Amino acid sequence: MRATRPSVALLAVALLAAAPFAAPANDAWTTPAEAAGFRTTPSYADTLAYLNKVAAASHGQVSVQTFGTTPEGRPMTVVVAAKDGDMTPDKARAAGKPVVLLQAGIHPGEIEGKDAGLMLLRDFAVTGKLAHLLDHAVLVFIPVYSVDGHENSGPYFRINQNGPEKMGFRGQSQYLNLNRDYVKADAPETRAWLGLWNQWSPDLLIDIHTTDGADYQYDLTYYTEDAHKLPPSIAAWQKTTIEGEAIPAYEKMGHLASPYLEFKDGRDPTKGIENFGSGPRFSTGYAAIRNRAGLLIETHMLKPYAVRVHGTYDVVRAVLGGINKDPAALLDASKQADAWAAALSASSNASVAVTFKADPTPKPFTLKGYAFTQTNSDISGDTWIQYDPTKKKTYAIQSWLDLQPDASAPLPAAWAIPPQWTVVIDRLKAHHIPYTTLAQAATVQATQDMLTEPKWAEKPFEGHHLLRSVTISPAPVDVALPAGTVIVRGDDADAVLAANLLDAHAPDALLTWGYLDAIFEPKEYGEPRVMEALARKMIAENPALKAEFDAKVAADKAFAANPRARLSFFFEKSPWYTAQKVGAYPVVRLDNAALQQLH
């Protein structure tokens, strides 16, 4: 969705000039963005220079570190900020301090989080304006996640956005969107990030972005995952601390906030809002399957950059303020969440929801928007919506933000992955999912999914043709597991994460991303002259097969006109095809008896 408003450029200039955000009196600590009047955002080198200056003056409260290297060879930087020397994961846990991972620039054109973070760290560690910001928490801050994308900057990457003058590119240097890469972990940056996550095991992830979409009064919208996607303790903590405390505190600072606004029809906001459909490939969706709280911040792209940066500054300190009031509540929520996930597989027929659908019953929602007009466009042939930001208007609309569980993945006692499927095992390692390896071969009874009727997306997405649909038929099998087979237990805190990687029902499973497409490819085929004879033999032995074939010929014109498809009808029902085990999903599920047999 795109928003149009009159004289955007002139309005931006006027608002920037009028913005009541003065740089600190001590010019030595003015950030680069402040010094530029928020017309520009600093380069990566200038960002690191400022951070190193803050660290040097922080009396040990700020540490600048490297946690990875980008494809173009740049260092990936993380800043740790804490009091009392609690600068490592072990010290943070020993001190009873929750760890907050704050990240900016995963989409480098949406860079408010970087400039707000510089201001926050300065005011915490140097000026003392926010001296109590981290009394009871540790901040792990990524100033720029997609560093190569950040350095690939220019004025033409964010057509919908009001400043700064130059913005980074949405993709990293391999043209991957890092905010779709959390599960498949293709990018080196994602692998580095996963290492950082596994090192710190943060209790809260805050991911800073800028919207696209409609125009409205709010300077910021926010998103937390629906309660059905979360451990109960995390859902409760988010509702109490983020929605109940932090957002109201943010608005008391003079801002206006709303839940994330995804309009059902971008041409007409009065038709209501819906859930935008986050999943594990997104930041907060990934935090959810790691049993952790997540907060997506989306500043409004049409507000001046100064407003957006200060809004980010204020919402982050509001969230940290809520944590400071009761740090134990967040730590307890994380602990309970891990215990909840580890216990899921203990019940009979255990499962976890992996897809979600809109709750059919909407709720009333008050939209603080602007007046707008709708014009029949002779360019697009569609409706052109134009907003008038000089005329505030409130609309009573409906909200379909709430979700309900849809498809579920079974949670077994364990999953078994044969050693030849290295692409799967590699991802288990990247996500730090614990597993054991069989020292010797064994044959056990397992449940294996047979996958038929696969259909792929026509166009690539993030370098893959996604598996859009497949029929899943579980069946009991006696399976020979070779030595080296990887066993992932279901009674672990990472069970929900494992299910989302390994189960065929999961929308971000490695199967969905195409890493196991080879299982759908028969490697042997029948010559037409051979199949002609085989078809007649099969019909003679099974007259019902002839009736089934004739019915398909009569009902399906494309099939009837395709000689190869007609012969394949018989080949795919023959032992020469079934012996190839086409569509046999190699990740099998073990019950407790099978798991005990392996021990």
N, C-alpha and C positions, 0 to 999 in steps of 0.2 A: 504494500500500500504506500502511496505517496501523497503528501499533503502539499497544497498550493496556497500561498497567501500573498496578498498584494505587497509589492515593494519590499521584498525580503531583505535585499542588500541594504537599502536605506534605513530600514527599521533596525537591522542589526547594528549598524554604525551608531545610530542614535542611542540604542539601549546600552551599548558598550561604553559610550561616552558618559552616560548617566549612571553607570553601575556604581554602587556605593561601596566598592571594595578597594580600599587603599592598601598599598604595600606597607609592611612594617616600617616603623621609624628607623630602625637599625638597618641601613642599606646593605650592610655586609651580609645579612641573612635574607635579603629579598630573593625569592626564587626566580629562575629565568622567566617563567610565565608571568609572574607578577611584574617583573621589570619591563616586560613587553606590553603591559596593559592587557594581557591575555589575548593579544592578537596572534601570538605564535606560541608554540610549545617547543621545548629544547630538543636538540639532537640527543642521541644516546650518549655520546661522549660528554656533553655538557650535563646531562642528567647524572651520570656516574660521578663527574667531578663535584657536583653539588652534594651528592650523597656521601662521598668520601670526606668532604669538608664537615658535614654534620657529624659523621662518625668520629672524626678526629677531635671534635669539641664536645663530645657527648659523655665523657668520663666513663666510658665502657658500657654505655646504655644502648649503643647502636653499633652493629657490626655489618659490614658490606662483604658479601661472599659470592663465590661463583658456584653454580650447581649444574652447569651443562654448557654445551657448545652448539651453536646453530649450524645448519648446513653450510652457511657461508663463512663459518669460522669465528663468529663473534661469541664472546662470553655471555652466558645467561646469568643475570645477577639476582640475588635475593638479599634482602636486608632483614636482619633479626633485631628486634627492639624489645628490651625488657629492663626491669629494675632488679637490683640485688644480685646481679651476676647470673640471673637465670636465663642464660643464653643458649642452652642446649636442650634437646628433648628430655633428657633424664632429669636435668635440674628443674625444668618447668613442671614435670610430673611430681617430683619430690616436693616442690613448693606449693602444690595444689593449684597451679595456674592453668586455666584453659589456654589452648593454642589457637589463635585466629590466623588463618591464611587469607591474606588480602591480595588480590591480583588485579593488575591493570594491563591493558594493551594486548589482550589475547586477539582482539580486533584493533590493530594499531591506529586506525582512523578515529577510534572512540577512546580517546586517551586521557579523559578527565582524571581517572584514578591515579595516573602517574603524577600529575601536577598537584593534585590534592594530597597524595602521599608525601611528597616532598615538604609540603606545608605542615602536615601533621607531625612528621618526624622532627622538623625544626622546632615546632611549638612544644613538643614533648621533651626533647633532649637538650635544647639550646636556650630558647627564649623563656621557657617555663610557663608559657600561657596555658599549656595542657599538661602540666607536670604530673597530674594524677591519672592521666589517660590509661596507663598500664600498671596501676597499682596491683591489680589482681589478674593480669593476663599477659601473655607473650604474643607479640605481633611478628608474623613472618610475612614480609611484603615483597611481592614481585613487581617492580616498577614498570617493566615492559616484558610481557611474556613472549610475544612474537617479535623478536628483536630485528630479524631481517626484514619483516614487513614494515616495522617502524622506520627503518632507514630508507626504505623504498617509498619516500614521501613525495607528495605533489599536491597541487590545488584541485585536481579533478577526480579524486577517488570517492568522495562522499557528496553526491549531488543533492541529497536531501538535507544536508547538515549546515548549520550556521557557525562556521569557524571551528578551529583556528585556520590561519591562512593556508597552511599546508598540513596534510593529514597522511598517515601511513596507509599502506595497502592491506586489505582484509586478509589475503592469503599470505602464508610465509613463502620463502624463496622457492619451494617446490610446489607452490600453488595449492597448498592444503589449508583448509579452514581448521585451525586448532580447536575451535569450539564445536567440532563434529568428530574429534579424533580421540576422545577419552577412552573408549573401549577398544577400538581397533589398534590404536597406538602405532600408526604408521610413521609419524614424524619424529625426528630426533628430539625435537622440543618436548613432545609428549612423553617420550621415554625419560627425559631428564626430570620433567614435572612429576611423573609417577615415582621416581626415586626420591624426590623431595617430599612428596606426600607420605610415602612409606617411612621415611626418616622421622618425620614429625608427627604423623597421625593426628592431624589437626581436628579440633572439635567443631570448628565453624569455617566454612569457605565463603568468602565474599568476593564476587566477581563483578567488576565494574564495566558497564557498557553505555552506549548511547542508542536511543531508539531510532527506528524509521517510523513510518506510519502517519497517523493523523495529527492534527493540531488541537491543543487543548490548554487549559490553564496550568496544569500541574508542571512543576519543574523537574519532577522525578517520579518514576514508577518503579515498583519493586515486585519481585516474584519469589515465592517459596513453593516447594513442591507440595502437591496435594497430600493430605494426611494418609490417603490410601497407598501412597508410594513410600511411606516412611515407617520406621519403627515407632510405636506409640509414644515412647518417651521423647523422641526428637520432634514429632508433630506437636506434642504438648508444649515443649520448650519454645519452639518457634512461635506458636500462637501467643504464649505469655510474654516472651521477651521482645520478639521482633514486632509483632502486630500490636501487642498490648502496651509496650513501653517505648521501644526505640522509635517507631514511626510517629506516635503522638509527641514524643520529645523533639523529634525533627521538625514537626509542624509548629511547635511552640517557638522554634528559632526563626520563624517567619517564612517558612516554606509551605508548599502544597504538594502532597504526595497521594498516589493512588496505586492500588494493585495494578499489575501489568495489564495494559489495554490492547488486546487483540480484538479488533472489531470483526464481527461476522461478515460485514459488507463495508469495505473501505469507502464506498461511495455514499454511504448513509449511516453515520454513527448511531442514529436512533434505533437501528435494528438490533443493537445489543453487542455484548462482548462475550468472548469464549476463551477457553484455555488454549494457549498457543501450541501445546503438545510437546513439551520438553521430554527428553528421554535420556538414557545413560550416555549417549554421545555428547550431551551438553554438560556444562559444568555442574549445575545444581542437581541434574539427574544423576550424574556420576557420584556426587557426594551422598545422595540418597542411597545408592546401592553399596556404598561404603559405610552405611549406618551413621551418617553424620549430617549435621545441619548445614544448610546452604542458603545463601541469599544472593539473588541476582538484582543488581541495581542498574536501572536504565534511565540516565538523565535524558531530558527532552531535547531532541536535536535542533529545534528551532529557537530555543533559548540561547542567549549569548554565552560564549564559552566561559566567561567569568562566572555567570550564574551557575553553570553546570559544574564547574570546578568547586565552587564554594558549597553547592548542594552536596556534592560527594564528600567533601571535608566534613560537613555537618552530620550527614547520615552515618558515616563511619564512626565519628566520635559519639553519636547517640547510641549506636549498637554496642560499642565498647563500654559506654556508661552503664548500659543495662547489664552487661556481663560483670562489670566491677561490683555492682550491687549484690550479686549472688553468684560468684564463680562456681561454687559447688553445684549449683543447679545444672549448669552446662556439663560439668564433668560427670555428674550422676546420670544425666541423659545419655551421654556417650557410652558409659559403662553399661547401663541398662539396655541400650540398643544393641551392643555386641552380644550380650547374653540372650536377648530376644532372637537375634539371627541364628545363633548357635543352637538354639532349642527348637527351631522350626521343624527340622527333619525328624524329630522324635515322635511326632504324631503319625498315626496311620494315614496313608494317602496324602502325605504332606505335600504342599505346593506353595508357590509364591506367585503373585500376580506380576506379569511382565508387560502387559498392554492395558490401556485404560481408555474409557469412553466417557463422553460427556454425561453428566447427570441430566436426565431429561426434564427435571423440574428446575426452572430458573429461579433466581432470587432478584428482588428489586435492587437497582443500583442507581445512584445519583451521579451523573456525569457533569463535571464542571468544565464545560467546553466553550466554544465560541459560536457565534452565528455563522451560518454557511449558506452558500447557494449551490444549486445543481444545474448544470447546463448540458444539453445534448451536444456532444462534440462532433464537429465535422472532420476532425483529424483522426481520432481513435474510433469513432462510431459508438462510443460508450458515454457514460455519464461522467462529467468533469466536476469534481467538488472543489470549491474555493472557500477558504475560511476568511473571516474578518476578525483579526485579533483585537480590534478596537471595541468589539461588542461581546462582552462576556455573556454567556447564557448557560443555564442549568437545564439538563435534560433528565427526565425520569425514564430509564431504560431497563432492560433485563440483562442479567449476568448468568452465563453458563460456565463460570470458572470452575465449579466443582466437578470432580471426576468420580467415576466408579470403576472397580476392577473389571477387566474384560478377560483376555486369555491368561492362563496360568501355566507355569512350568513346574513339573513334578520335582520334589526335593528328595533324592534318594539317600541311602546310607552313604553312598560314594559314587563318584563318576570314575570311569576307567578310560584312559586315553592311550591307545597303542603308541609305542615309541617312534614309529615312522611319521606320525603327525606332528612334526617339529614346529610347524607354524602355530599350532595350538599351544604346545608346551612353551614356546617362546613367549606367548602372551601371558600365560600363567606366571612365568618368571617376572615379566615386566610389571604385572599388577601385584606381585609379591603374594600370590595365593599359595598357601602351604600345600605341599604334596609329598607323598612317598613314592618310591620306585620299587617295582617287583624285582627281587634278586634272581628269581627263576620263573620259568614259564608255569602257567596254571590254566586249567579249564574250569570255568564256573558257569552257573546259570545267571543270565543277566537279562535286562530289558533293552531291546534295541529298536530304534525308530526306523521304519522303512519310509523313505521319502519318495513320493511320486508326483507327477504333474507339476514340475517346477516351472515357474515363470519369472523372467528377469526384467528389470527395467530396461527400456529401450535406450536411454541416454545415461552416460556415466555420471556418478555423483561421488565427489571426493576421490576420484581415481578408480572407482569400482562400479560395476553394474550390479546393483543390489538384487538379491533374490526377493521378489515382491510377494510371491505366494507359493506354497507347497502343501501337499496333503501329507499329514503325519500319521502313521499307523504303527503304534507300539506293539511289539510281539516278544514273547519269551524266547530266548535262544541259549544254546550252550555255546559259549564263546571261548576260544583259545587265546589267552592273553600271553604274549611273549615276554621274556625277561626284558626289563626296562620299561614296561608299561607304567604309566603314571596314575596314581590313585589320589583323587581329591575327595576328602571326606566332607559329608554334608553337615556334620555336627560341629561346624566351625563358624566363627564370627564372619568369615568371608563367604558364607554359603549363598547369600543373595547375589553377591558379585559373581561367584562362580556360575550360578544358574544363568545369569544374564550374558555370560560369555559362551557357555557350553550348550545350553538347551536350544533345540530347534525352534521352539515357539518364540524365543526372545527376539525383539525387533533389531537389536544391536549385537546379536550373537555373531561369532566369527563366521558361521554358516551364512547368515544374511549378507555379510560383507563380501562373500564370494571366495573365501579362503579354502573352501572344501568343494568347489564346483566340480572338480574332477570326478567325484563319486557319481555324478549324473551322466557320465560319458561311457557308453559301452565301448570296449576296446576291440571286440571282434564282431563281425557282421556276417550275414548270409548273402551269398550271390543270388541274384534274382532267379536264375535257372534252378538253383538248389531250393530256394524258398517256394517256388511254384510247386515242386514235388512235395515239400514238407507240408504246405497248406492243405493239399488234397489228402495227405495221410492223416493229418490232425482232424479234418472234417469227417473222414470216414470213421475215425475212432470216437468222435464226439459230435454227433449231429447237432447238439444244442449250440455248438460253436458256430456252425453255419448260420443258424438263425440270428445269433448275435451279430455276426459279420454282415448279413444282409440288412439287418435293421440299421446298422451304422452307415452303410452305403446309402440307404434310402434317406436317412435323416441329415447327413453331413455331406453337402455338395463338394466342399474342398477335399474332404477325405476320399470321396468317390472318384475325383478327378486326379488323384495323386497315386500313381502305381507303387511308389516306394512306401507310402503310408499304408496302403492296402496289404502289402507283403509284411510290413513291420507289425501289423496287427497280429499276425500269426507268430512271427519270430519272437515278439516280446512275451508270448504265452508259452514259449518252448523252453525246455531245460538248457538249451544253448545260450539263452539270454539270462535266465535266472541264476545260472552258475556263476555269472559275472558279478552278481550281487550289486547291480546298479541301484543306486539310491539307498544303500545300506549305510546309515549314519555311523561313523566309526566311534563316536563317543557313546559308550554304553553306561547304563545305570545298574548299580549293584544294590541288593537288599542286604540286611544285616547278616543273614546266613552266608551269603557269598563273601561279604567282607571278612567275616570270621574265618572262612575257609582259607583266605589269602594270608591270614596271620598264623 
